[in-house]
């Protein structure tokens, strides 16, 4: 990627060719186009309706109202077209309104919308489970059960682990995010905005240090070993291994700041669990299903968890989630103990089958790796130019930069917000994250054209240059 000059809204009218994308979704021009202030007048009108109709606790990272999306762009109600580096928080991994997803879901809508699988089953539910069983990195025969959201998947994975072990305790990690329900909110580490004022929380949840190499007190070389030692101390001395049902970990932490655990830590956690009969749950809600260039992020470490949770990218925009695990564990829950009214909705199941189709047809695992090969070097060049970029990390199309003050490790959330707003104004949709609010995370859809990927990185570079 070559560094591009500072852009202006007027120049945006012609910066990219008026082409349409080939990999699924509506035939939208694949170009950035900003011709109003952000948000524009129509979006501001809709914001007023939102304020009157919705509670204050519901907000938006970029408050422009969307009219269409596909390929690598999001088009708002004012006709502005943004380069998408967010994918609806890793949901539209195969592209928004991707052909395989839309066609299958639309056909299912014509047949029936609901029966409740617990009343009358249907083949598509079974087919989604078969696809996940075939690909999940668990040892031996696998089983899958479907739900609606990532939080539901986590809750049910814990239920399954407790049923299989007869133990109550669950260990999660610093910087973890697992959801907003009572149990998953308890498992989540960050107080604001996820937990503050919503207690009391669920019991028998404990927290261990994450192997966060960039911020490990004694340095990255000691990180994996010392974090594993801390987990052993917590499990053996403070809780009692015989009381621990499960250890729950994100192979790449999402909301916590796209933290990739120090090399060797995940395998050490797996061995600690095996030695003590503890169920290892991999939360792949954000990192799974081709996002990192493998079917699952934990595949990069060669680790086989006992249970894996999926959601987000599984439905291509429709709500669906799953728990996949070793058959003997999955069968531990009593008859009637798993499921729900809408769990594995037939339209969502059809969409999920379309997601698997799109990943294979478009060779999207390779595309995720190609995005990494473009993004990491470009971001590292920015880091060399700007000492406020403390760390560049991630895998595949799940990449982040951590912003700090003046070359030390002090988090700079204020700068992070300024950079994000600058990108938004220039037509690039980016998201923030991190326990300290100082991480810019990039989750481009795998349908993003290469020219838009490079253009988006140029916009980001301009935003940092403008702050220098």
C-alpha positions as CSV (number, residue, x, y, z in Angstrom):
1,X,0.0,0.0,0.0
2,X,1.3,3.4,-0.9
3,X,0.6,6.3,1.5
4,X,-2.1,8.5,0.1
5,X,-2.5,12.3,0.4
6,X,-5.0,13.9,2.8
7,X,-8.5,13.4,1.5
8,X,-11.4,15.8,1.3
9,X,-15.1,15.1,1.0
10,X,-15.1,16.8,-2.4
11,X,-12.4,14.5,-3.7
12,X,-14.3,11.5,-2.5
13,X,-16.7,11.7,-5.3
14,X,-14.3,10.2,-7.8
15,X,-11.5,8.5,-5.8
16,X,-12.6,4.9,-6.7
17,X,-14.0,3.2,-9.8
18,X,-17.7,2.7,-9.9
19,X,-17.6,-1.1,-9.9
20,X,-19.7,-3.7,-8.2
21,X,-18.5,-6.7,-6.2
22,X,-18.7,-10.2,-7.4
23,X,-18.8,-12.2,-4.2
24,X,-22.5,-12.1,-3.1
25,X,-24.7,-9.4,-1.8
26,X,-26.5,-6.5,-3.5
27,X,-24.8,-5.0,-6.6
28,X,-23.6,-1.9,-4.9
29,X,-20.9,0.3,-6.4
30,X,-17.7,-0.6,-4.6
31,X,-16.5,2.9,-3.9
32,X,-16.2,5.3,-1.0
33,X,-18.4,8.4,-1.4
34,X,-18.9,11.1,1.2
35,X,-21.0,14.0,0.1
36,X,-22.5,15.3,3.3
37,X,-21.3,15.9,6.8
38,X,-21.3,12.8,9.0
39,X,-24.0,12.1,10.1
40,X,-26.0,13.6,7.3
41,X,-29.4,15.4,7.5
42,X,-31.5,12.3,7.0
43,X,-29.5,10.3,9.6
44,X,-29.9,13.2,12.1
45,X,-33.7,13.2,11.5
46,X,-33.7,9.5,12.3
47,X,-31.6,10.0,15.4
48,X,-34.3,12.3,16.8
49,X,-36.8,9.5,16.3
50,X,-34.4,7.1,18.0
51,X,-34.0,9.3,21.0
52,X,-37.7,9.5,21.5
53,X,-38.4,5.8,21.0
54,X,-35.3,4.0,22.5
55,X,-33.7,4.0,25.9
56,X,-30.5,6.0,26.4
57,X,-28.5,2.8,27.0
58,X,-28.7,1.9,23.3
59,X,-26.0,3.7,21.3
60,X,-24.1,3.4,18.0
61,X,-20.4,3.6,17.2
62,X,-21.2,5.5,14.0
63,X,-24.7,6.9,14.1
64,X,-25.5,6.9,10.4
65,X,-28.7,5.0,9.4
66,X,-28.0,2.2,6.9
67,X,-29.9,1.8,3.6
68,X,-27.8,-0.9,2.0
69,X,-24.6,-2.9,2.4
70,X,-22.6,-5.4,0.5
71,X,-19.1,-6.3,-0.7
72,X,-17.0,-3.9,1.2
73,X,-19.3,-0.9,1.6
74,X,-22.1,0.4,3.9
75,X,-24.4,3.0,2.3
76,X,-26.3,5.4,4.6
77,X,-29.7,7.2,4.3
78,X,-28.0,10.2,2.9
79,X,-26.3,8.3,0.1
80,X,-22.8,8.3,1.7
81,X,-20.8,5.1,1.1
82,X,-18.4,3.9,3.7
83,X,-15.6,1.4,3.5
84,X,-16.5,-1.3,6.0
85,X,-13.8,-2.3,8.5
86,X,-16.4,-3.5,11.0
87,X,-18.6,-6.3,9.5
88,X,-21.3,-5.5,12.1
89,X,-18.8,-6.7,14.8
90,X,-17.6,-9.8,12.9
91,X,-21.1,-10.9,11.8
92,X,-21.0,-10.3,8.1
93,X,-17.7,-12.1,7.6
94,X,-18.8,-13.5,4.2
95,X,-20.2,-10.1,3.1
96,X,-23.5,-8.4,3.9
97,X,-26.5,-9.9,2.1
98,X,-24.2,-12.5,0.5
99,X,-25.8,-14.5,-2.3
100,X,-25.6,-17.9,-0.7
101,X,-27.1,-16.5,2.6
102,X,-29.9,-14.5,1.0
103,X,-31.0,-17.2,-1.5
104,X,-31.2,-19.9,1.1
105,X,-32.9,-17.8,3.7
106,X,-35.4,-16.4,1.2
107,X,-36.3,-19.9,0.0
108,X,-36.8,-21.1,3.6
109,X,-39.1,-18.1,4.3
110,X,-41.4,-19.3,1.5
111,X,-41.6,-22.8,3.0
112,X,-42.1,-22.1,6.8
113,X,-40.7,-19.6,9.3
114,X,-40.9,-21.6,12.5
115,X,-42.0,-24.9,14.1
116,X,-39.8,-24.9,17.2
117,X,-37.3,-27.8,16.8
118,X,-38.4,-29.1,20.2
119,X,-41.8,-29.7,18.7
120,X,-41.2,-30.5,15.1
121,X,-37.6,-31.0,13.9
122,X,-36.4,-30.1,10.4
123,X,-33.4,-31.1,8.3
124,X,-31.6,-27.8,8.1
125,X,-31.0,-27.7,11.9
126,X,-29.3,-31.1,11.6
127,X,-27.3,-30.0,8.6
128,X,-25.8,-27.0,10.4
129,X,-24.9,-29.3,13.3
130,X,-23.2,-31.7,10.9
131,X,-21.2,-28.9,9.4
132,X,-20.0,-27.6,12.8
133,X,-19.2,-31.1,14.0
134,X,-17.1,-31.7,10.9
135,X,-15.0,-28.6,11.3
136,X,-14.8,-28.0,15.1
137,X,-11.3,-28.7,16.6
138,X,-12.6,-31.2,19.2
139,X,-11.2,-34.7,19.7
140,X,-13.3,-37.6,18.7
141,X,-17.0,-37.7,17.7
142,X,-18.7,-34.3,18.2
143,X,-22.3,-33.1,18.8
144,X,-23.8,-29.6,18.4
145,X,-26.8,-27.8,19.8
146,X,-28.1,-24.5,18.4
147,X,-29.1,-21.3,20.1
148,X,-29.8,-17.7,19.2
149,X,-26.9,-15.6,20.5
150,X,-23.3,-15.9,21.6
151,X,-24.3,-15.2,25.2
152,X,-26.8,-18.1,25.1
153,X,-24.1,-20.4,23.6
154,X,-21.7,-19.5,26.5
155,X,-24.4,-20.0,29.1
156,X,-25.3,-23.4,27.7
157,X,-21.6,-24.4,27.4
158,X,-21.3,-23.8,31.1
159,X,-24.5,-25.8,31.8
160,X,-23.1,-28.7,29.8
161,X,-19.7,-28.5,31.6
162,X,-21.4,-28.5,35.0
163,X,-23.7,-31.4,34.1
164,X,-20.7,-33.4,32.8
165,X,-18.4,-32.8,35.7
166,X,-20.8,-32.3,38.7
167,X,-18.7,-29.3,39.6
168,X,-19.9,-25.6,40.1
169,X,-16.9,-23.3,39.4
170,X,-16.0,-21.5,36.2
171,X,-12.7,-19.7,35.5
172,X,-12.6,-16.8,33.0
173,X,-9.8,-14.3,32.3
174,X,-8.9,-10.7,32.6
175,X,-10.0,-8.6,29.6
176,X,-12.6,-11.2,28.7
177,X,-16.0,-10.4,27.1
178,X,-18.6,-13.2,26.9
179,X,-22.0,-11.4,26.8
180,X,-24.6,-9.3,28.6
181,X,-26.8,-11.9,30.3
182,X,-26.4,-12.4,34.0
183,X,-23.9,-15.3,33.8
184,X,-22.0,-13.9,30.8
185,X,-22.0,-10.4,32.2
186,X,-20.4,-11.9,35.3
187,X,-17.8,-13.7,33.1
188,X,-17.1,-10.5,31.3
189,X,-14.2,-8.5,32.9
190,X,-14.9,-4.9,32.0
191,X,-17.1,-2.9,34.3
192,X,-18.3,0.0,32.1
193,X,-20.5,-0.2,30.2
194,X,-21.3,-3.9,30.6
195,X,-21.6,-4.5,34.3
196,X,-21.8,-1.1,36.2
197,X,-25.1,-0.9,38.1
198,X,-26.4,-4.3,37.0
199,X,-25.3,-6.4,40.0
200,X,-25.4,-8.6,42.0
201,X,-23.8,-11.1,39.7
202,X,-23.7,-14.9,39.4
203,X,-21.7,-17.0,41.8
204,X,-18.8,-19.4,41.4
205,X,-17.1,-17.3,38.7
206,X,-13.3,-16.7,39.2
207,X,-10.8,-14.7,37.1
208,X,-7.3,-15.5,36.1
209,X,-4.7,-13.3,34.4
210,X,-4.6,-13.3,30.6
211,X,-1.3,-13.8,28.9
212,X,-1.3,-10.3,27.5
213,X,2.2,-10.0,26.2
214,X,2.2,-6.3,25.5
215,X,1.3,-5.4,29.0
216,X,2.8,-8.3,31.0
217,X,4.7,-6.8,34.0
218,X,7.9,-8.9,33.5
219,X,8.0,-8.7,29.7
220,X,6.6,-10.8,26.9
221,X,9.2,-13.6,27.2
222,X,7.9,-14.6,30.6
223,X,4.3,-14.0,29.8
224,X,3.0,-17.5,28.8
225,X,4.7,-19.3,31.7
226,X,3.9,-16.9,34.4
227,X,0.2,-16.6,33.3
228,X,0.0,-20.4,33.3
229,X,1.5,-20.5,36.8
230,X,-1.1,-18.0,38.0
231,X,-3.9,-20.1,36.6
232,X,-2.5,-23.2,38.4
233,X,-2.3,-21.2,41.7
234,X,-5.9,-20.0,41.3
235,X,-7.3,-23.5,40.4
236,X,-5.4,-25.6,42.8
237,X,-5.0,-23.3,45.8
238,X,-7.8,-20.8,45.8
239,X,-10.8,-22.7,44.3
240,X,-9.7,-26.4,44.4
241,X,-9.4,-28.2,41.1
242,X,-12.1,-30.7,42.2
243,X,-14.6,-27.8,42.3
244,X,-13.8,-26.4,38.8
245,X,-16.2,-27.4,36.0
246,X,-14.7,-25.3,33.2
247,X,-12.1,-22.8,32.1
248,X,-13.5,-20.4,29.5
249,X,-11.2,-18.6,27.1
250,X,-11.3,-16.6,23.9
251,X,-8.5,-17.8,21.6
252,X,-8.2,-14.1,20.6
253,X,-10.0,-11.8,23.0
254,X,-12.5,-9.6,21.2
255,X,-13.9,-6.7,23.1
256,X,-10.9,-6.9,25.4
257,X,-8.7,-5.5,22.6
258,X,-8.0,-8.4,20.1
259,X,-5.4,-9.8,22.5
260,X,-3.6,-12.8,21.0
261,X,-2.4,-14.9,24.0
262,X,1.3,-15.2,24.2
263,X,2.6,-18.3,22.3
264,X,2.3,-21.5,24.2
265,X,-0.3,-20.2,26.7
266,X,-3.4,-21.8,25.1
267,X,-1.6,-25.2,25.0
268,X,-0.6,-24.8,28.6
269,X,-4.2,-24.0,29.6
270,X,-5.4,-27.1,27.7
271,X,-2.8,-29.3,29.6
272,X,-3.8,-27.8,33.0
273,X,-7.4,-28.6,32.2
274,X,-6.7,-32.2,31.0
275,X,-4.6,-33.0,34.1
276,X,-7.5,-31.9,36.4
277,X,-10.6,-33.2,34.5
278,X,-11.7,-29.6,33.8
279,X,-13.7,-28.8,30.6
280,X,-11.9,-26.3,28.3
281,X,-14.4,-24.1,26.5
282,X,-13.2,-22.0,23.6
283,X,-15.3,-18.9,23.0
284,X,-15.1,-18.5,19.2
285,X,-18.1,-16.3,19.0
286,X,-16.1,-13.4,17.4
287,X,-13.0,-15.2,16.2
288,X,-14.5,-18.3,14.6
289,X,-15.7,-19.4,11.1
290,X,-12.9,-18.1,8.8
291,X,-12.4,-14.8,10.5
292,X,-8.7,-15.5,11.3
293,X,-7.8,-17.5,8.2
294,X,-8.7,-20.8,9.8
295,X,-12.1,-22.2,10.6
296,X,-11.4,-21.5,14.3
297,X,-8.8,-19.2,15.8
298,X,-7.7,-21.9,18.3
299,X,-6.6,-24.0,15.2
300,X,-3.5,-21.7,14.9
301,X,-2.3,-23.1,18.2
302,X,-3.1,-26.7,17.5
303,X,-5.2,-26.9,20.6
304,X,-8.3,-29.1,20.9
305,X,-10.9,-27.7,23.4
306,X,-13.6,-29.8,24.8
307,X,-16.4,-27.4,23.9
308,X,-16.5,-24.6,21.3
309,X,-19.1,-21.8,21.0
310,X,-20.0,-20.0,17.8
311,X,-22.4,-17.2,16.8
312,X,-21.8,-13.8,15.0
313,X,-20.4,-15.0,11.6
314,X,-22.4,-18.3,11.7
315,X,-25.6,-16.8,10.4
316,X,-24.3,-14.1,8.0
317,X,-26.5,-11.5,9.7
318,X,-29.3,-13.7,11.0
319,X,-29.3,-14.7,14.7
320,X,-27.9,-18.2,15.3
321,X,-25.3,-19.7,17.7
322,X,-24.0,-23.1,18.6
323,X,-22.2,-25.2,21.2
324,X,-20.1,-28.0,19.7
325,X,-18.2,-30.5,21.8
326,X,-17.1,-33.9,22.5
327,X,-20.0,-36.3,22.3
328,X,-19.7,-37.7,25.9
329,X,-19.8,-34.2,27.3
330,X,-22.6,-33.0,25.1
331,X,-24.7,-36.0,26.0
332,X,-24.4,-35.3,29.8
333,X,-27.3,-32.8,29.8
334,X,-30.6,-34.5,30.7
335,X,-33.4,-34.9,28.1
336,X,-35.1,-31.5,27.7
337,X,-32.2,-29.7,29.4
338,X,-31.1,-27.9,26.2
339,X,-32.9,-25.8,23.6
340,X,-35.3,-23.0,23.4
341,X,-38.3,-21.7,21.5
342,X,-36.4,-19.9,18.7
343,X,-33.1,-21.8,19.0
344,X,-32.0,-23.0,15.6
345,X,-34.7,-21.1,13.7
346,X,-35.2,-22.6,10.3
347,X,-34.5,-19.3,8.4
348,X,-31.3,-18.8,10.4
349,X,-30.2,-22.4,9.8
350,X,-30.7,-21.8,6.0
351,X,-28.6,-18.7,6.3
352,X,-25.9,-20.6,8.1
353,X,-25.7,-23.2,5.4
354,X,-25.3,-20.3,3.0
355,X,-22.4,-19.1,5.1
356,X,-20.5,-22.4,4.8
357,X,-21.2,-22.3,1.0
358,X,-19.8,-18.8,0.6
359,X,-16.7,-19.6,2.6
360,X,-15.9,-22.6,0.5
361,X,-17.0,-21.2,-2.9
362,X,-15.0,-18.0,-2.4
363,X,-12.0,-19.6,-0.7
364,X,-12.4,-17.1,2.1
365,X,-9.9,-18.8,4.5
366,X,-7.3,-17.8,1.9
367,X,-8.8,-14.3,1.6
368,X,-8.6,-13.8,5.4
369,X,-4.9,-14.7,5.2
370,X,-4.4,-12.3,2.3
371,X,-6.1,-9.5,4.3
372,X,-3.6,-10.1,7.1
373,X,-0.7,-10.1,4.7
374,X,-1.8,-6.6,3.6
375,X,-2.9,-5.1,6.9
376,X,-0.1,-6.2,9.3
377,X,2.8,-4.7,7.3
378,X,0.8,-1.5,6.6
379,X,0.0,-1.1,10.2
380,X,3.5,-1.8,11.3
381,X,4.8,0.9,9.0
382,X,2.4,3.3,10.7
383,X,3.7,2.1,14.1
384,X,7.2,3.0,13.0
385,X,6.1,6.5,12.0
386,X,4.0,7.1,15.1
387,X,5.1,6.2,18.6
388,X,1.5,6.5,19.8
389,X,0.9,3.1,18.2
390,X,2.2,0.8,20.9
391,X,1.2,-2.6,19.5
392,X,0.0,-4.2,16.2
393,X,-1.6,-7.6,16.6
394,X,-4.2,-10.1,15.3
395,X,-4.7,-12.8,12.8
396,X,-6.5,-12.9,9.4
397,X,-9.2,-10.3,9.2
398,X,-9.2,-9.7,13.0
399,X,-6.5,-7.1,13.5
400,X,-6.0,-4.3,16.0
401,X,-3.7,-1.5,17.0
402,X,-3.3,-0.3,20.6
403,X,-2.8,3.4,21.1
404,X,-0.6,4.8,24.0
405,X,0.8,8.1,25.1
406,X,4.1,9.2,23.8
407,X,5.9,5.9,23.4
408,X,5.1,4.4,26.8
409,X,2.3,1.9,27.6
410,X,-0.1,4.5,29.1
411,X,-3.5,3.9,27.3
412,X,-4.8,6.8,25.2
413,X,-8.5,6.4,24.9
414,X,-9.0,10.0,23.9
415,X,-6.7,9.7,20.9
416,X,-8.3,6.5,19.9
417,X,-11.7,8.2,19.8
418,X,-10.3,11.1,17.7
419,X,-8.7,8.7,15.2
420,X,-12.0,6.8,14.9
421,X,-14.0,10.0,14.4
422,X,-11.5,11.1,11.7
423,X,-11.9,7.8,9.9
424,X,-15.7,8.0,10.1
425,X,-15.7,11.5,8.7
426,X,-13.5,10.4,5.8
427,X,-15.7,7.4,5.0
428,X,-14.0,4.5,6.8
429,X,-16.1,2.5,9.4
430,X,-13.8,1.4,12.2
431,X,-14.5,0.2,15.8
432,X,-12.9,0.8,19.1
433,X,-12.3,-1.8,21.8
434,X,-10.1,-2.7,24.8
435,X,-10.4,-2.7,28.6
436,X,-8.9,0.8,28.5
437,X,-10.8,2.0,25.4
438,X,-7.5,2.5,23.5
439,X,-7.7,-0.1,20.8
440,X,-8.8,0.3,17.2
441,X,-10.1,-3.0,15.9
442,X,-10.5,-3.9,12.2
443,X,-12.9,-6.6,11.1
444,X,-13.3,-6.2,7.3
445,X,-15.7,-8.5,5.6
446,X,-13.9,-11.2,3.6
447,X,-15.7,-9.9,0.5
448,X,-13.9,-6.5,0.8
449,X,-12.2,-5.7,-2.5
450,X,-8.4,-5.3,-2.3
451,X,-8.5,-1.7,-3.6
452,X,-10.9,-0.7,-0.8
453,X,-8.8,-2.5,1.8
454,X,-5.7,-0.5,0.7
455,X,-7.8,2.8,0.4
456,X,-9.1,2.3,4.0
457,X,-5.5,1.8,5.3
458,X,-4.6,5.0,3.5
459,X,-7.4,6.8,5.3
460,X,-6.2,5.5,8.6
461,X,-2.6,6.6,7.8
462,X,-3.9,10.1,7.0
463,X,-5.8,10.2,10.3
464,X,-2.5,9.5,12.2
465,X,-0.6,12.0,10.1
466,X,-3.2,14.7,10.9
467,X,-2.6,14.1,14.6
468,X,1.2,14.3,14.4
